[in-house]
Amino acid sequence: MRKVEVVSHKKVWSKLFQNECKRLQDIFGHQMINLYHIGSTAIPAIHAKPVNDG
């Protein structure tokens, strides 16, 4: 069985997502329309698995 870690919200998750957006924009340029930070790491008031979903 796989162990799932759930932790308190970290402010750095938003910055990590922004950094990943920048990297993808550099790769795909105008082919990319929008990126959205989704999942529990996007919600500041809840605990989450420390994995950014995009």
mmCIF entry with sequence, helices, sheets and N, C-alpha, C, O atoms, coordinates in Angstrom:
data_MODEL
# 
_entry.id   MODEL 
# 
_entity.id                         1 
_entity.type                       polymer 
_entity.pdbx_number_of_molecules   1 
# 
_entity_poly.entity_id                      1 
_entity_poly.type                           'polypeptide(L)' 
_entity_poly.nstd_linkage                   no 
_entity_poly.nstd_monomer                   no 
_entity_poly.pdbx_seq_one_letter_code       MRKVEVVSHKKVWSKLFQNECKRLQDIFGHQMINLYHIGSTAIPAIHAKPVNDG 
_entity_poly.pdbx_seq_one_letter_code_can   MRKVEVVSHKKVWSKLFQNECKRLQDIFGHQMINLYHIGSTAIPAIHAKPVNDG 
_entity_poly.pdbx_strand_id                 A 
# 
loop_
_entity_poly_seq.entity_id 
_entity_poly_seq.num 
_entity_poly_seq.mon_id 
_entity_poly_seq.hetero 
1 1  MET n 
1 2  ARG n 
1 3  LYS n 
1 4  VAL n 
1 5  GLU n 
1 6  VAL n 
1 7  VAL n 
1 8  SER n 
1 9  HIS n 
1 10 LYS n 
1 11 LYS n 
1 12 VAL n 
1 13 TRP n 
1 14 SER n 
1 15 LYS n 
1 16 LEU n 
1 17 PHE n 
1 18 GLN n 
1 19 ASN n 
1 20 GLU n 
1 21 CYS n 
1 22 LYS n 
1 23 ARG n 
1 24 LEU n 
1 25 GLN n 
1 26 ASP n 
1 27 ILE n 
1 28 PHE n 
1 29 GLY n 
1 30 HIS n 
1 31 GLN n 
1 32 MET n 
1 33 ILE n 
1 34 ASN n 
1 35 LEU n 
1 36 TYR n 
1 37 HIS n 
1 38 ILE n 
1 39 GLY n 
1 40 SER n 
1 41 THR n 
1 42 ALA n 
1 43 ILE n 
1 44 PRO n 
1 45 ALA n 
1 46 ILE n 
1 47 HIS n 
1 48 ALA n 
1 49 LYS n 
1 50 PRO n 
1 51 VAL n 
1 52 ASN n 
1 53 ASP n 
1 54 GLY n 
# 
_struct_asym.id          A 
_struct_asym.entity_id   1 
# 
loop_
_struct_conf.conf_type_id 
_struct_conf.id 
_struct_conf.pdbx_PDB_helix_id 
_struct_conf.beg_label_comp_id 
_struct_conf.beg_label_asym_id 
_struct_conf.beg_label_seq_id 
_struct_conf.pdbx_beg_PDB_ins_code 
_struct_conf.end_label_comp_id 
_struct_conf.end_label_asym_id 
_struct_conf.end_label_seq_id 
_struct_conf.pdbx_end_PDB_ins_code 
_struct_conf.beg_auth_comp_id 
_struct_conf.beg_auth_asym_id 
_struct_conf.beg_auth_seq_id 
_struct_conf.end_auth_comp_id 
_struct_conf.end_auth_asym_id 
_struct_conf.end_auth_seq_id 
_struct_conf.pdbx_PDB_helix_class 
_struct_conf.details 
_struct_conf.pdbx_PDB_helix_length 
HELX_P HELX_P1 AA1 VAL A 12 ? PHE A 28 ? VAL A 12 PHE A 28 1 ? 17 
HELX_P HELX_P2 AA2 GLY A 29 ? GLN A 31 ? GLY A 29 GLN A 31 5 ? 3  
HELX_P HELX_P3 AA3 SER A 40 ? ALA A 42 ? SER A 40 ALA A 42 5 ? 3  
# 
_struct_conf_type.id          HELX_P 
_struct_conf_type.criteria    ? 
_struct_conf_type.reference   ? 
# 
loop_
_atom_site.group_PDB 
_atom_site.id 
_atom_site.type_symbol 
_atom_site.label_atom_id 
_atom_site.label_alt_id 
_atom_site.label_comp_id 
_atom_site.label_asym_id 
_atom_site.label_entity_id 
_atom_site.label_seq_id 
_atom_site.pdbx_PDB_ins_code 
_atom_site.Cartn_x 
_atom_site.Cartn_y 
_atom_site.Cartn_z 
_atom_site.occupancy 
_atom_site.B_iso_or_equiv 
_atom_site.pdbx_formal_charge 
_atom_site.auth_seq_id 
_atom_site.auth_comp_id 
_atom_site.auth_asym_id 
_atom_site.auth_atom_id 
_atom_site.pdbx_PDB_model_num 
ATOM 1   N N  . MET A 1 1  ? 0.848  -1.179 0.000   1.00 0.00 ? 1  MET A N  1 
ATOM 2   C CA . MET A 1 1  ? 0.000  0.000  0.000   1.00 0.00 ? 1  MET A CA 1 
ATOM 3   C C  . MET A 1 1  ? 0.892  1.241  0.000   1.00 0.00 ? 1  MET A C  1 
ATOM 4   O O  . MET A 1 1  ? 1.914  1.288  0.685   1.00 0.00 ? 1  MET A O  1 
ATOM 5   N N  . ARG A 1 2  ? 0.490  2.234  -0.773  1.00 0.00 ? 2  ARG A N  1 
ATOM 6   C CA . ARG A 1 2  ? 1.223  3.491  -0.853  1.00 0.00 ? 2  ARG A CA 1 
ATOM 7   C C  . ARG A 1 2  ? 0.807  4.425  0.260   1.00 0.00 ? 2  ARG A C  1 
ATOM 8   O O  . ARG A 1 2  ? -0.382 4.570  0.541   1.00 0.00 ? 2  ARG A O  1 
ATOM 9   N N  . LYS A 1 3  ? 1.773  5.060  0.895   1.00 0.00 ? 3  LYS A N  1 
ATOM 10  C CA . LYS A 1 3  ? 1.502  6.029  1.953   1.00 0.00 ? 3  LYS A CA 1 
ATOM 11  C C  . LYS A 1 3  ? 1.308  7.410  1.320   1.00 0.00 ? 3  LYS A C  1 
ATOM 12  O O  . LYS A 1 3  ? 2.110  7.832  0.486   1.00 0.00 ? 3  LYS A O  1 
ATOM 13  N N  . VAL A 1 4  ? 0.248  8.106  1.717   1.00 0.00 ? 4  VAL A N  1 
ATOM 14  C CA . VAL A 1 4  ? -0.040 9.446  1.203   1.00 0.00 ? 4  VAL A CA 1 
ATOM 15  C C  . VAL A 1 4  ? 0.206  10.443 2.317   1.00 0.00 ? 4  VAL A C  1 
ATOM 16  O O  . VAL A 1 4  ? -0.337 10.305 3.414   1.00 0.00 ? 4  VAL A O  1 
ATOM 17  N N  . GLU A 1 5  ? 1.009  11.432 2.042   1.00 0.00 ? 5  GLU A N  1 
ATOM 18  C CA . GLU A 1 5  ? 1.325  12.478 3.012   1.00 0.00 ? 5  GLU A CA 1 
ATOM 19  C C  . GLU A 1 5  ? 0.411  13.676 2.780   1.00 0.00 ? 5  GLU A C  1 
ATOM 20  O O  . GLU A 1 5  ? 0.262  14.138 1.648   1.00 0.00 ? 5  GLU A O  1 
ATOM 21  N N  . VAL A 1 6  ? -0.193 14.173 3.841   1.00 0.00 ? 6  VAL A N  1 
ATOM 22  C CA . VAL A 1 6  ? -1.014 15.384 3.775   1.00 0.00 ? 6  VAL A CA 1 
ATOM 23  C C  . VAL A 1 6  ? -0.414 16.366 4.767   1.00 0.00 ? 6  VAL A C  1 
ATOM 24  O O  . VAL A 1 6  ? -0.187 16.034 5.930   1.00 0.00 ? 6  VAL A O  1 
ATOM 25  N N  . VAL A 1 7  ? -0.158 17.585 4.288   1.00 0.00 ? 7  VAL A N  1 
ATOM 26  C CA . VAL A 1 7  ? 0.527  18.586 5.113   1.00 0.00 ? 7  VAL A CA 1 
ATOM 27  C C  . VAL A 1 7  ? -0.246 19.900 5.130   1.00 0.00 ? 7  VAL A C  1 
ATOM 28  O O  . VAL A 1 7  ? -1.156 20.107 4.328   1.00 0.00 ? 7  VAL A O  1 
ATOM 29  N N  . SER A 1 8  ? 0.121  20.767 6.037   1.00 0.00 ? 8  SER A N  1 
ATOM 30  C CA . SER A 1 8  ? -0.461 22.114 6.077   1.00 0.00 ? 8  SER A CA 1 
ATOM 31  C C  . SER A 1 8  ? -0.089 22.868 4.805   1.00 0.00 ? 8  SER A C  1 
ATOM 32  O O  . SER A 1 8  ? 0.936  22.591 4.182   1.00 0.00 ? 8  SER A O  1 
ATOM 33  N N  . HIS A 1 9  ? -0.929 23.815 4.433   1.00 0.00 ? 9  HIS A N  1 
ATOM 34  C CA . HIS A 1 9  ? -0.686 24.603 3.221   1.00 0.00 ? 9  HIS A CA 1 
ATOM 35  C C  . HIS A 1 9  ? 0.647  25.339 3.311   1.00 0.00 ? 9  HIS A C  1 
ATOM 36  O O  . HIS A 1 9  ? 1.017  25.854 4.366   1.00 0.00 ? 9  HIS A O  1 
ATOM 37  N N  . LYS A 1 10 ? 1.357  25.379 2.193   1.00 0.00 ? 10 LYS A N  1 
ATOM 38  C CA . LYS A 1 10 ? 2.637  26.083 2.099   1.00 0.00 ? 10 LYS A CA 1 
ATOM 39  C C  . LYS A 1 10 ? 2.499  27.211 1.082   1.00 0.00 ? 10 LYS A C  1 
ATOM 40  O O  . LYS A 1 10 ? 2.037  26.988 -0.037  1.00 0.00 ? 10 LYS A O  1 
ATOM 41  N N  . LYS A 1 11 ? 2.897  28.413 1.466   1.00 0.00 ? 11 LYS A N  1 
ATOM 42  C CA . LYS A 1 11 ? 2.817  29.556 0.552   1.00 0.00 ? 11 LYS A CA 1 
ATOM 43  C C  . LYS A 1 11 ? 3.668  29.358 -0.695  1.00 0.00 ? 11 LYS A C  1 
ATOM 44  O O  . LYS A 1 11 ? 3.362  29.916 -1.749  1.00 0.00 ? 11 LYS A O  1 
ATOM 45  N N  . VAL A 1 12 ? 4.723  28.574 -0.587  1.00 0.00 ? 12 VAL A N  1 
ATOM 46  C CA . VAL A 1 12 ? 5.628  28.361 -1.715  1.00 0.00 ? 12 VAL A CA 1 
ATOM 47  C C  . VAL A 1 12 ? 4.963  27.622 -2.872  1.00 0.00 ? 12 VAL A C  1 
ATOM 48  O O  . VAL A 1 12 ? 5.448  27.712 -4.000  1.00 0.00 ? 12 VAL A O  1 
ATOM 49  N N  . TRP A 1 13 ? 3.869  26.892 -2.637  1.00 0.00 ? 13 TRP A N  1 
ATOM 50  C CA . TRP A 1 13 ? 3.213  26.144 -3.701  1.00 0.00 ? 13 TRP A CA 1 
ATOM 51  C C  . TRP A 1 13 ? 2.761  27.054 -4.836  1.00 0.00 ? 13 TRP A C  1 
ATOM 52  O O  . TRP A 1 13 ? 2.867  26.684 -6.006  1.00 0.00 ? 13 TRP A O  1 
ATOM 53  N N  . SER A 1 14 ? 2.267  28.219 -4.508  1.00 0.00 ? 14 SER A N  1 
ATOM 54  C CA . SER A 1 14 ? 1.844  29.162 -5.546  1.00 0.00 ? 14 SER A CA 1 
ATOM 55  C C  . SER A 1 14 ? 3.036  29.598 -6.396  1.00 0.00 ? 14 SER A C  1 
ATOM 56  O O  . SER A 1 14 ? 2.927  29.678 -7.619  1.00 0.00 ? 14 SER A O  1 
ATOM 57  N N  . LYS A 1 15 ? 4.150  29.874 -5.769  1.00 0.00 ? 15 LYS A N  1 
ATOM 58  C CA . LYS A 1 15 ? 5.360  30.288 -6.481  1.00 0.00 ? 15 LYS A CA 1 
ATOM 59  C C  . LYS A 1 15 ? 5.893  29.149 -7.355  1.00 0.00 ? 15 LYS A C  1 
ATOM 60  O O  . LYS A 1 15 ? 6.334  29.386 -8.479  1.00 0.00 ? 15 LYS A O  1 
ATOM 61  N N  . LEU A 1 16 ? 5.854  27.922 -6.845  1.00 0.00 ? 16 LEU A N  1 
ATOM 62  C CA . LEU A 1 16 ? 6.295  26.773 -7.637  1.00 0.00 ? 16 LEU A CA 1 
ATOM 63  C C  . LEU A 1 16 ? 5.440  26.614 -8.883  1.00 0.00 ? 16 LEU A C  1 
ATOM 64  O O  . LEU A 1 16 ? 5.949  26.305 -9.961  1.00 0.00 ? 16 LEU A O  1 
ATOM 65  N N  . PHE A 1 17 ? 4.129  26.828 -8.730  1.00 0.00 ? 17 PHE A N  1 
ATOM 66  C CA . PHE A 1 17 ? 3.240  26.748 -9.885  1.00 0.00 ? 17 PHE A CA 1 
ATOM 67  C C  . PHE A 1 17 ? 3.564  27.855 -10.889 1.00 0.00 ? 17 PHE A C  1 
ATOM 68  O O  . PHE A 1 17 ? 3.606  27.603 -12.093 1.00 0.00 ? 17 PHE A O  1 
ATOM 69  N N  . GLN A 1 18 ? 3.791  29.068 -10.409 1.00 0.00 ? 18 GLN A N  1 
ATOM 70  C CA . GLN A 1 18 ? 4.133  30.174 -11.304 1.00 0.00 ? 18 GLN A CA 1 
ATOM 71  C C  . GLN A 1 18 ? 5.434  29.886 -12.065 1.00 0.00 ? 18 GLN A C  1 
ATOM 72  O O  . GLN A 1 18 ? 5.545  30.193 -13.252 1.00 0.00 ? 18 GLN A O  1 
ATOM 73  N N  . ASN A 1 19 ? 6.405  29.299 -11.379 1.00 0.00 ? 19 ASN A N  1 
ATOM 74  C CA . ASN A 1 19 ? 7.670  28.946 -12.032 1.00 0.00 ? 19 ASN A CA 1 
ATOM 75  C C  . ASN A 1 19 ? 7.448  27.907 -13.124 1.00 0.00 ? 19 ASN A C  1 
ATOM 76  O O  . ASN A 1 19 ? 8.031  28.005 -14.204 1.00 0.00 ? 19 ASN A O  1 
ATOM 77  N N  . GLU A 1 20 ? 6.617  26.924 -12.850 1.00 0.00 ? 20 GLU A N  1 
ATOM 78  C CA . GLU A 1 20 ? 6.320  25.895 -13.850 1.00 0.00 ? 20 GLU A CA 1 
ATOM 79  C C  . GLU A 1 20 ? 5.575  26.497 -15.040 1.00 0.00 ? 20 GLU A C  1 
ATOM 80  O O  . GLU A 1 20 ? 5.828  26.113 -16.182 1.00 0.00 ? 20 GLU A O  1 
ATOM 81  N N  . CYS A 1 21 ? 4.669  27.428 -14.792 1.00 0.00 ? 21 CYS A N  1 
ATOM 82  C CA . CYS A 1 21 ? 3.969  28.123 -15.884 1.00 0.00 ? 21 CYS A CA 1 
ATOM 83  C C  . CYS A 1 21 ? 4.960  28.823 -16.795 1.00 0.00 ? 21 CYS A C  1 
ATOM 84  O O  . CYS A 1 21 ? 4.854  28.741 -18.018 1.00 0.00 ? 21 CYS A O  1 
ATOM 85  N N  . LYS A 1 22 ? 5.912  29.503 -16.206 1.00 0.00 ? 22 LYS A N  1 
ATOM 86  C CA . LYS A 1 22 ? 6.922  30.231 -16.985 1.00 0.00 ? 22 LYS A CA 1 
ATOM 87  C C  . LYS A 1 22 ? 7.711  29.264 -17.864 1.00 0.00 ? 22 LYS A C  1 
ATOM 88  O O  . LYS A 1 22 ? 7.952  29.541 -19.039 1.00 0.00 ? 22 LYS A O  1 
ATOM 89  N N  . ARG A 1 23 ? 8.107  28.138 -17.296 1.00 0.00 ? 23 ARG A N  1 
ATOM 90  C CA . ARG A 1 23 ? 8.866  27.148 -18.070 1.00 0.00 ? 23 ARG A CA 1 
ATOM 91  C C  . ARG A 1 23 ? 8.041  26.634 -19.245 1.00 0.00 ? 23 ARG A C  1 
ATOM 92  O O  . ARG A 1 23 ? 8.556  26.496 -20.355 1.00 0.00 ? 23 ARG A O  1 
ATOM 93  N N  . LEU A 1 24 ? 6.766  26.352 -19.005 1.00 0.00 ? 24 LEU A N  1 
ATOM 94  C CA . LEU A 1 24 ? 5.913  25.856 -20.078 1.00 0.00 ? 24 LEU A CA 1 
ATOM 95  C C  . LEU A 1 24 ? 5.649  26.924 -21.136 1.00 0.00 ? 24 LEU A C  1 
ATOM 96  O O  . LEU A 1 24 ? 5.586  26.617 -22.326 1.00 0.00 ? 24 LEU A O  1 
ATOM 97  N N  . GLN A 1 25 ? 5.496  28.168 -20.711 1.00 0.00 ? 25 GLN A N  1 
ATOM 98  C CA . GLN A 1 25 ? 5.300  29.264 -21.665 1.00 0.00 ? 25 GLN A CA 1 
ATOM 99  C C  . GLN A 1 25 ? 6.533  29.428 -22.542 1.00 0.00 ? 25 GLN A C  1 
ATOM 100 O O  . GLN A 1 25 ? 6.410  29.698 -23.736 1.00 0.00 ? 25 GLN A O  1 
ATOM 101 N N  . ASP A 1 26 ? 7.719  29.268 -21.962 1.00 0.00 ? 26 ASP A N  1 
ATOM 102 C CA . ASP A 1 26 ? 8.958  29.356 -22.738 1.00 0.00 ? 26 ASP A CA 1 
ATOM 103 C C  . ASP A 1 26 ? 9.032  28.251 -23.781 1.00 0.00 ? 26 ASP A C  1 
ATOM 104 O O  . ASP A 1 26 ? 9.571  28.459 -24.868 1.00 0.00 ? 26 ASP A O  1 
ATOM 105 N N  . ILE A 1 27 ? 8.499  27.082 -23.461 1.00 0.00 ? 27 ILE A N  1 
ATOM 106 C CA . ILE A 1 27 ? 8.534  25.946 -24.383 1.00 0.00 ? 27 ILE A CA 1 
ATOM 107 C C  . ILE A 1 27 ? 7.471  26.075 -25.468 1.00 0.00 ? 27 ILE A C  1 
ATOM 108 O O  . ILE A 1 27 ? 7.767  25.910 -26.651 1.00 0.00 ? 27 ILE A O  1 
ATOM 109 N N  . PHE A 1 28 ? 6.231  26.371 -25.069 1.00 0.00 ? 28 PHE A N  1 
ATOM 110 C CA . PHE A 1 28 ? 5.111  26.318 -26.002 1.00 0.00 ? 28 PHE A CA 1 
ATOM 111 C C  . PHE A 1 28 ? 4.728  27.664 -26.617 1.00 0.00 ? 28 PHE A C  1 
ATOM 112 O O  . PHE A 1 28 ? 4.029  27.705 -27.630 1.00 0.00 ? 28 PHE A O  1 
ATOM 113 N N  . GLY A 1 29 ? 5.171  28.745 -26.023 1.00 0.00 ? 29 GLY A N  1 
ATOM 114 C CA . GLY A 1 29 ? 4.893  30.060 -26.580 1.00 0.00 ? 29 GLY A CA 1 
ATOM 115 C C  . GLY A 1 29 ? 3.416  30.311 -26.810 1.00 0.00 ? 29 GLY A C  1 
ATOM 116 O O  . GLY A 1 29 ? 2.595  30.101 -25.918 1.00 0.00 ? 29 GLY A O  1 
ATOM 117 N N  . HIS A 1 30 ? 3.078  30.766 -28.025 1.00 0.00 ? 30 HIS A N  1 
ATOM 118 C CA . HIS A 1 30 ? 1.698  31.145 -28.358 1.00 0.00 ? 30 HIS A CA 1 
ATOM 119 C C  . HIS A 1 30 ? 0.760  29.948 -28.518 1.00 0.00 ? 30 HIS A C  1 
ATOM 120 O O  . HIS A 1 30 ? -0.454 30.126 -28.614 1.00 0.00 ? 30 HIS A O  1 
ATOM 121 N N  . GLN A 1 31 ? 1.304  28.748 -28.547 1.00 0.00 ? 31 GLN A N  1 
ATOM 122 C CA . GLN A 1 31 ? 0.450  27.553 -28.649 1.00 0.00 ? 31 GLN A CA 1 
ATOM 123 C C  . GLN A 1 31 ? -0.318 27.325 -27.345 1.00 0.00 ? 31 GLN A C  1 
ATOM 124 O O  . GLN A 1 31 ? -1.365 26.677 -27.343 1.00 0.00 ? 31 GLN A O  1 
ATOM 125 N N  . MET A 1 32 ? 0.199  27.853 -26.253 1.00 0.00 ? 32 MET A N  1 
ATOM 126 C CA . MET A 1 32 ? -0.442 27.676 -24.947 1.00 0.00 ? 32 MET A CA 1 
ATOM 127 C C  . MET A 1 32 ? -1.384 28.845 -24.694 1.00 0.00 ? 32 MET A C  1 
ATOM 128 O O  . MET A 1 32 ? -0.995 30.003 -24.847 1.00 0.00 ? 32 MET A O  1 
ATOM 129 N N  . ILE A 1 33 ? -2.597 28.551 -24.316 1.00 0.00 ? 33 ILE A N  1 
ATOM 130 C CA . ILE A 1 33 ? -3.579 29.602 -24.080 1.00 0.00 ? 33 ILE A CA 1 
ATOM 131 C C  . ILE A 1 33 ? -3.636 29.963 -22.598 1.00 0.00 ? 33 ILE A C  1 
ATOM 132 O O  . ILE A 1 33 ? -3.429 31.125 -22.248 1.00 0.00 ? 33 ILE A O  1 
ATOM 133 N N  . ASN A 1 34 ? -3.909 29.003 -21.721 1.00 0.00 ? 34 ASN A N  1 
ATOM 134 C CA . ASN A 1 34 ? -4.024 29.258 -20.284 1.00 0.00 ? 34 ASN A CA 1 
ATOM 135 C C  . ASN A 1 34 ? -3.505 28.076 -19.481 1.00 0.00 ? 34 ASN A C  1 
ATOM 136 O O  . ASN A 1 34 ? -3.544 26.931 -19.932 1.00 0.00 ? 34 ASN A O  1 
ATOM 137 N N  . LEU A 1 35 ? -3.023 28.372 -18.293 1.00 0.00 ? 35 LEU A N  1 
ATOM 138 C CA . LEU A 1 35 ? -2.681 27.351 -17.309 1.00 0.00 ? 35 LEU A CA 1 
ATOM 139 C C  . LEU A 1 35 ? -3.386 27.718 -16.016 1.00 0.00 ? 35 LEU A C  1 
ATOM 140 O O  . LEU A 1 35 ? -3.499 28.894 -15.670 1.00 0.00 ? 35 LEU A O  1 
ATOM 141 N N  . TYR A 1 36 ? -3.856 26.710 -15.309 1.00 0.00 ? 36 TYR A N  1 
ATOM 142 C CA . TYR A 1 36 ? -4.573 26.942 -14.062 1.00 0.00 ? 36 TYR A CA 1 
ATOM 143 C C  . TYR A 1 36 ? -3.986 26.086 -12.948 1.00 0.00 ? 36 TYR A C  1 
ATOM 144 O O  . TYR A 1 36 ? -3.680 24.910 -13.146 1.00 0.00 ? 36 TYR A O  1 
ATOM 145 N N  . HIS A 1 37 ? -3.838 26.677 -11.804 1.00 0.00 ? 37 HIS A N  1 
ATOM 146 C CA . HIS A 1 37 ? -3.405 25.945 -10.610 1.00 0.00 ? 37 HIS A CA 1 
ATOM 147 C C  . HIS A 1 37 ? -4.650 25.328 -9.994  1.00 0.00 ? 37 HIS A C  1 
ATOM 148 O O  . HIS A 1 37 ? -5.520 26.033 -9.485  1.00 0.00 ? 37 HIS A O  1 
ATOM 149 N N  . ILE A 1 38 ? -4.724 24.005 -10.047 1.00 0.00 ? 38 ILE A N  1 
ATOM 150 C CA . ILE A 1 38 ? -5.908 23.309 -9.555  1.00 0.00 ? 38 ILE A CA 1 
ATOM 151 C C  . ILE A 1 38 ? -5.510 22.346 -8.441  1.00 0.00 ? 38 ILE A C  1 
ATOM 152 O O  . ILE A 1 38 ? -4.326 22.116 -8.197  1.00 0.00 ? 38 ILE A O  1 
ATOM 153 N N  . GLY A 1 39 ? -6.495 21.799 -7.782  1.00 0.00 ? 39 GLY A N  1 
ATOM 154 C CA . GLY A 1 39 ? -6.245 20.819 -6.745  1.00 0.00 ? 39 GLY A CA 1 
ATOM 155 C C  . GLY A 1 39 ? -6.061 21.452 -5.382  1.00 0.00 ? 39 GLY A C  1 
ATOM 156 O O  . GLY A 1 39 ? -6.158 22.669 -5.221  1.00 0.00 ? 39 GLY A O  1 
ATOM 157 N N  . SER A 1 40 ? -5.796 20.608 -4.415  1.00 0.00 ? 40 SER A N  1 
ATOM 158 C CA . SER A 1 40 ? -5.748 21.065 -3.024  1.00 0.00 ? 40 SER A CA 1 
ATOM 159 C C  . SER A 1 40 ? -4.603 22.031 -2.740  1.00 0.00 ? 40 SER A C  1 
ATOM 160 O O  . SER A 1 40 ? -4.722 22.852 -1.830  1.00 0.00 ? 40 SER A O  1 
ATOM 161 N N  . THR A 1 41 ? -3.497 21.966 -3.485  1.00 0.00 ? 41 THR A N  1 
ATOM 162 C CA . THR A 1 41 ? -2.401 22.912 -3.230  1.00 0.00 ? 41 THR A CA 1 
ATOM 163 C C  . THR A 1 41 ? -2.755 24.332 -3.666  1.00 0.00 ? 41 THR A C  1 
ATOM 164 O O  . THR A 1 41 ? -2.053 25.279 -3.310  1.00 0.00 ? 41 THR A O  1 
ATOM 165 N N  . ALA A 1 42 ? -3.826 24.489 -4.425  1.00 0.00 ? 42 ALA A N  1 
ATOM 166 C CA . ALA A 1 42 ? -4.266 25.809 -4.873  1.00 0.00 ? 42 ALA A CA 1 
ATOM 167 C C  . ALA A 1 42 ? -5.188 26.497 -3.861  1.00 0.00 ? 42 ALA A C  1 
ATOM 168 O O  . ALA A 1 42 ? -5.524 27.669 -4.027  1.00 0.00 ? 42 ALA A O  1 
ATOM 169 N N  . ILE A 1 43 ? -5.593 25.778 -2.823  1.00 0.00 ? 43 ILE A N  1 
ATOM 170 C CA . ILE A 1 43 ? -6.546 26.313 -1.846  1.00 0.00 ? 43 ILE A CA 1 
ATOM 171 C C  . ILE A 1 43 ? -5.823 26.575 -0.536  1.00 0.00 ? 43 ILE A C  1 
ATOM 172 O O  . ILE A 1 43 ? -5.456 25.629 0.161   1.00 0.00 ? 43 ILE A O  1 
ATOM 173 N N  . PRO A 1 44 ? -5.610 27.849 -0.182  1.00 0.00 ? 44 PRO A N  1 
ATOM 174 C CA . PRO A 1 44 ? -4.792 28.180 0.986   1.00 0.00 ? 44 PRO A CA 1 
ATOM 175 C C  . PRO A 1 44 ? -5.307 27.669 2.327   1.00 0.00 ? 44 PRO A C  1 
ATOM 176 O O  . PRO A 1 44 ? -4.504 27.479 3.241   1.00 0.00 ? 44 PRO A O  1 
ATOM 177 N N  . ALA A 1 45 ? -6.579 27.443 2.484   1.00 0.00 ? 45 ALA A N  1 
ATOM 178 C CA . ALA A 1 45 ? -7.133 27.146 3.805   1.00 0.00 ? 45 ALA A CA 1 
ATOM 179 C C  . ALA A 1 45 ? -7.173 25.658 4.160   1.00 0.00 ? 45 ALA A C  1 
ATOM 180 O O  . ALA A 1 45 ? -7.649 25.303 5.238   1.00 0.00 ? 45 ALA A O  1 
ATOM 181 N N  . ILE A 1 46 ? -6.684 24.778 3.276   1.00 0.00 ? 46 ILE A N  1 
ATOM 182 C CA . ILE A 1 46 ? -6.810 23.350 3.562   1.00 0.00 ? 46 ILE A CA 1 
ATOM 183 C C  . ILE A 1 46 ? -5.461 22.638 3.534   1.00 0.00 ? 46 ILE A C  1 
ATOM 184 O O  . ILE A 1 46 ? -4.488 23.138 2.970   1.00 0.00 ? 46 ILE A O  1 
ATOM 185 N N  . HIS A 1 47 ? -5.425 21.470 4.149   1.00 0.00 ? 47 HIS A N  1 
ATOM 186 C CA . HIS A 1 47 ? -4.260 20.603 4.074   1.00 0.00 ? 47 HIS A CA 1 
ATOM 187 C C  . HIS A 1 47 ? -4.255 19.932 2.702   1.00 0.00 ? 47 HIS A C  1 
ATOM 188 O O  . HIS A 1 47 ? -5.297 19.805 2.059   1.00 0.00 ? 47 HIS A O  1 
ATOM 189 N N  . ALA A 1 48 ? -3.077 19.507 2.263   1.00 0.00 ? 48 ALA A N  1 
ATOM 190 C CA . ALA A 1 48 ? -2.983 18.950 0.909   1.00 0.00 ? 48 ALA A CA 1 
ATOM 191 C C  . ALA A 1 48 ? -1.818 17.976 0.794   1.00 0.00 ? 48 ALA A C  1 
ATOM 192 O O  . ALA A 1 48 ? -0.894 17.976 1.607   1.00 0.00 ? 48 ALA A O  1 
ATOM 193 N N  . LYS A 1 49 ? -1.894 17.149 -0.242  1.00 0.00 ? 49 LYS A N  1 
ATOM 194 C CA . LYS A 1 49 ? -0.716 16.365 -0.633  1.00 0.00 ? 49 LYS A CA 1 
ATOM 195 C C  . LYS A 1 49 ? 0.239  17.372 -1.264  1.00 0.00 ? 49 LYS A C  1 
ATOM 196 O O  . LYS A 1 49 ? -0.203 18.205 -2.055  1.00 0.00 ? 49 LYS A O  1 
ATOM 197 N N  . PRO A 1 50 ? 1.508  17.329 -0.951  1.00 0.00 ? 50 PRO A N  1 
ATOM 198 C CA . PRO A 1 50 ? 2.452  18.312 -1.480  1.00 0.00 ? 50 PRO A CA 1 
ATOM 199 C C  . PRO A 1 50 ? 2.841  18.049 -2.942  1.00 0.00 ? 50 PRO A C  1 
ATOM 200 O O  . PRO A 1 50 ? 4.017  17.862 -3.255  1.00 0.00 ? 50 PRO A O  1 
ATOM 201 N N  . VAL A 1 51 ? 1.844  18.038 -3.823  1.00 0.00 ? 51 VAL A N  1 
ATOM 202 C CA . VAL A 1 51 ? 2.053  17.816 -5.263  1.00 0.00 ? 51 VAL A CA 1 
ATOM 203 C C  . VAL A 1 51 ? 1.271  18.889 -6.007  1.00 0.00 ? 51 VAL A C  1 
ATOM 204 O O  . VAL A 1 51 ? 0.054  18.994 -5.852  1.00 0.00 ? 51 VAL A O  1 
ATOM 205 N N  . ASN A 1 52 ? 1.971  19.693 -6.819  1.00 0.00 ? 52 ASN A N  1 
ATOM 206 C CA . ASN A 1 52 ? 1.284  20.716 -7.601  1.00 0.00 ? 52 ASN A CA 1 
ATOM 207 C C  . ASN A 1 52 ? 0.646  20.085 -8.821  1.00 0.00 ? 52 ASN A C  1 
ATOM 208 O O  . ASN A 1 52 ? 1.321  19.403 -9.592  1.00 0.00 ? 52 ASN A O  1 
ATOM 209 N N  . ASP A 1 53 ? -0.645 20.305 -9.005  1.00 0.00 ? 53 ASP A N  1 
ATOM 210 C CA . ASP A 1 53 ? -1.358 19.856 -10.190 1.00 0.00 ? 53 ASP A CA 1 
ATOM 211 C C  . ASP A 1 53 ? -1.541 21.056 -11.097 1.00 0.00 ? 53 ASP A C  1 
ATOM 212 O O  . ASP A 1 53 ? -1.813 22.163 -10.633 1.00 0.00 ? 53 ASP A O  1 
ATOM 213 N N  . GLY A 1 54 ? -1.396 20.839 -12.341 1.00 0.00 ? 54 GLY A N  1 
ATOM 214 C CA . GLY A 1 54 ? -1.584 21.936 -13.265 1.00 0.00 ? 54 GLY A CA 1 
ATOM 215 C C  . GLY A 1 54 ? -2.376 21.537 -14.458 1.00 0.00 ? 54 GLY A C  1 
ATOM 216 O O  . GLY A 1 54 ? -2.623 22.360 -15.339 1.00 0.00 ? 54 GLY A O  1 
# 
